[in-house]
Amino acid sequence: MDKIGSHVTIDALHPPSLHPPTWRKFWSAPLRKALFACAACAVMVSCGATTPDPGSPWAPGVDHKKQAEDGLEVGHRLMAAHQYELALDAFTRAALEHGLTGEILSSMGTANLGLGRLGQAETLLRRAVEAEPDWPEAMNNLGVLLLEQGKYAEAEQVLRRAYALDNGQSDPIRENLRLALAKLEKSANNAGQNQDYELVQRGGGNFLIRTTP
C-alpha cells in the first residue's frame, strides 16, 4: 500500500498537462513559414481586382489599374452619333484633364454649333483659332459659323486662310470657300438666309464642317 500510495504521489507531482502535447511535434518552423506565406498570398489576392464570377451573388471588385477612357475620344464618338449635348459634356471633362487646348476648344465650339448655340460656338472657335493659328480644321469651322451668321466677308477671308493652310487638299474646305464667295457676291439678295451644314470626320477624330447646297 505504501508503494502504491508513494507511486500515486509521484505522478501527482508531474501531471500530464506539464508535458509537451503531441501536436507541437508537427508545428515545426518550416510548417509555420509555409502557412504564413499562404495567408499573405490570400491577402494580396483579395486586395487586387478579380475576374467576375457569373454565378457569384457578390459584386466584383474594382480594377484600380484600368485607365479611364479619354473624354476627347468619347466626345468624338458622340459627335459622330449627333449626340451634341453629351459630346459637349465629354469635351468639358477632357478640358479638366488636358486643359483648354486648341483641339478641345474647337471640339466644344463645333458641338455648340450643332446645338444651335451660335454665340457660344463663335467664342470657342475664335479661341481655338488663336490657340492653333495654323490648324485648317478650326479655321474652316469658324468660317462656316460666320457664314451661318451672315458675316460673308469675314467668312470668305477665314475660309481662304483655311484653304491655303490645307494646300487645297480638302474638298469640304474648297466647297465652303466657293459658297462663301457666292454668298459674298449675292449678299444683298441672300441676307438673312440660313445655310445647312454637315460634319465630316477627319483623321485624329476631328470634325470638319461642310456646308450643303
C-alpha positions in Angstrom: 0.0 0.0 0.0 2.8 2.3 0.9 4.4 1.8 -2.5 1.2 2.3 -4.3 0.5 5.5 -2.4 4.0 6.6 -3.0 3.7 6.0 -6.7 0.5 8.0 -6.9 2.1 10.8 -5.1 5.0 11.0 -7.5 2.6 11.0 -10.5 0.6 13.8 -8.9 3.8 15.9 -8.7 4.1 15.6 -12.5 0.6 16.0 -14.1 0.3 15.2 -17.8 -0.5 18.8 -18.6 3.0 19.8 -17.9 4.4 17.6 -20.6 4.6 18.9 -24.2 1.5 18.0 -26.1 1.9 15.6 -29.1 0.6 18.2 -31.7 3.6 20.5 -31.0 5.8 18.0 -32.7 4.1 18.8 -36.0 4.2 22.7 -35.5 7.7 23.0 -36.9 9.3 26.2 -38.1 9.1 25.2 -41.8 5.4 24.5 -41.5 4.7 27.8 -39.8 6.6 29.7 -42.5 4.6 27.9 -45.2 1.2 28.7 -43.6 2.2 32.4 -43.1 3.2 32.6 -46.8 -0.2 31.2 -47.9 -2.0 33.7 -45.7 0.0 36.6 -47.1 -0.8 35.5 -50.7 -4.5 35.3 -49.8 -4.5 38.8 -48.5 -2.7 40.1 -51.7 -5.2 38.4 -53.9 -8.2 39.8 -52.0 -6.9 43.3 -52.4 -6.4 43.1 -56.1 -9.0 43.0 -58.9 -10.7 39.7 -59.5 -12.4 38.2 -62.6 -16.2 38.4 -62.1 -17.8 35.1 -61.4 -21.2 34.9 -63.2 -22.5 32.6 -60.5 -21.5 34.7 -57.6 -24.1 36.9 -55.9 -21.5 39.4 -54.9 -20.5 42.5 -56.9 -17.0 42.2 -58.5 -14.1 44.2 -57.1 -13.0 47.5 -58.7 -10.0 47.3 -61.0 -8.0 50.3 -60.0 -5.3 49.6 -62.7 -7.7 50.2 -65.5 -7.3 53.6 -67.2 -10.4 55.8 -67.6 -11.4 56.4 -71.2 -10.3 59.8 -72.5 -13.1 62.3 -72.7 -11.9 63.7 -76.0 -12.3 60.3 -77.7 -15.7 59.8 -76.1 -16.7 63.2 -77.4 -15.7 62.5 -80.9 -17.7 59.3 -81.0 -20.8 61.2 -79.6 -20.3 63.9 -82.3 -20.4 61.2 -85.0 -23.6 59.9 -83.5 -25.0 63.5 -83.5 -25.3 63.5 -79.6 -24.0 67.1 -79.3 -25.1 67.7 -75.7 -23.4 64.5 -74.5 -20.4 65.3 -76.6 -20.1 68.8 -75.1 -20.1 67.2 -71.6 -17.3 64.8 -72.7 -15.2 67.7 -74.1 -15.8 69.6 -70.9 -14.4 66.7 -68.8 -11.5 66.4 -71.2 -10.7 70.1 -70.7 -10.4 69.5 -66.9 -7.8 66.8 -67.7 -5.9 68.3 -70.6 -6.7 72.0 -70.3 -8.3 74.2 -73.0 -6.2 73.2 -75.9 -7.0 74.3 -79.4 -8.4 70.9 -80.3 -10.7 70.9 -77.2 -11.8 74.5 -77.9 -12.6 73.6 -81.5 -14.5 70.5 -80.5 -16.6 72.4 -77.9 -17.3 75.1 -80.4 -18.4 72.6 -83.1 -20.7 70.8 -80.5 -22.3 74.2 -79.6 -22.8 74.9 -83.3 -24.5 71.5 -83.6 -26.8 72.6 -80.8 -27.6 75.9 -82.5 -25.7 78.0 -79.9 -24.0 80.3 -82.4 -22.8 82.9 -79.9 -21.0 80.3 -77.7 -19.7 78.4 -80.7 -18.2 81.6 -82.1 -16.4 82.5 -78.9 -14.9 79.0 -78.6 -13.9 78.7 -82.3 -12.2 82.1 -82.2 -10.3 81.0 -79.2 -9.4 77.7 -81.0 -8.0 79.7 -84.0 -6.0 81.9 -81.6 -4.5 78.8 -79.9 -3.8 77.0 -83.2 -3.5 79.6 -85.9 -2.1 77.1 -88.4 -4.8 74.5 -88.0 -7.1 74.5 -91.1 -9.9 72.5 -89.5 -10.5 75.0 -86.7 -10.2 77.9 -89.3 -12.7 76.2 -91.6 -15.3 75.6 -88.8 -15.1 79.2 -87.8 -15.6 80.2 -91.4 -18.7 78.1 -91.6 -20.1 79.6 -88.4 -19.5 83.1 -89.9 -21.4 82.0 -93.0 -24.3 80.9 -90.7 -24.3 84.3 -89.1 -24.3 86.1 -92.4 -20.8 87.5 -92.0 -19.9 86.7 -95.5 -16.9 89.0 -95.9 -15.1 87.7 -92.8 -16.2 84.1 -93.6 -14.5 84.4 -97.1 -11.3 85.6 -95.5 -11.2 82.9 -92.9 -12.0 80.1 -95.3 -9.5 81.4 -97.8 -6.9 81.1 -95.0 -8.1 77.6 -94.2 -7.8 76.6 -97.8 -4.3 77.9 -98.0 -3.2 76.1 -94.8 -4.7 72.9 -96.2 -2.9 73.4 -99.5 -6.2 73.0 -101.3 -6.4 69.2 -100.5 -9.7 69.3 -98.6 -12.9 69.1 -100.7 -15.1 70.4 -97.8 -12.9 73.4 -97.3 -12.9 74.1 -101.1 -16.7 73.8 -101.2 -17.1 76.1 -98.2 -14.8 78.7 -99.8 -16.7 78.5 -103.0 -20.0 79.0 -101.2 -18.6 82.0 -99.2 -17.5 83.7 -102.5 -21.0 83.1 -103.9 -22.7 84.4 -100.7 -20.4 87.5 -100.7 -21.3 88.2 -104.3 -25.0 87.9 -103.7 -25.1 89.2 -100.1 -27.7 91.8 -100.8 -30.2 89.2 -102.1 -29.3 86.4 -99.7 -29.1 88.3 -96.4 -30.9 86.5 -93.6 -30.8 83.0 -95.2 -29.6 80.2 -93.1 -27.2 77.6 -94.5 -27.4 73.9 -93.8 -24.2 72.1 -93.0 -22.9 68.7 -92.0 -20.0 67.3 -90.1 -17.2 65.4 -91.8 -14.8 63.4 -89.6 -11.2 63.6 -90.4 -8.0 61.9 -89.1 -7.5 62.0 -85.4 -11.2 62.2 -84.7 -11.5 65.9 -85.5 -14.6 67.2 -87.3 -14.7 69.5 -90.3 -17.9 71.4 -91.0 -19.1 71.3 -94.6 -21.9 73.4 -95.9 -24.6 71.7 -98.0 -26.3 73.3 -101.1 
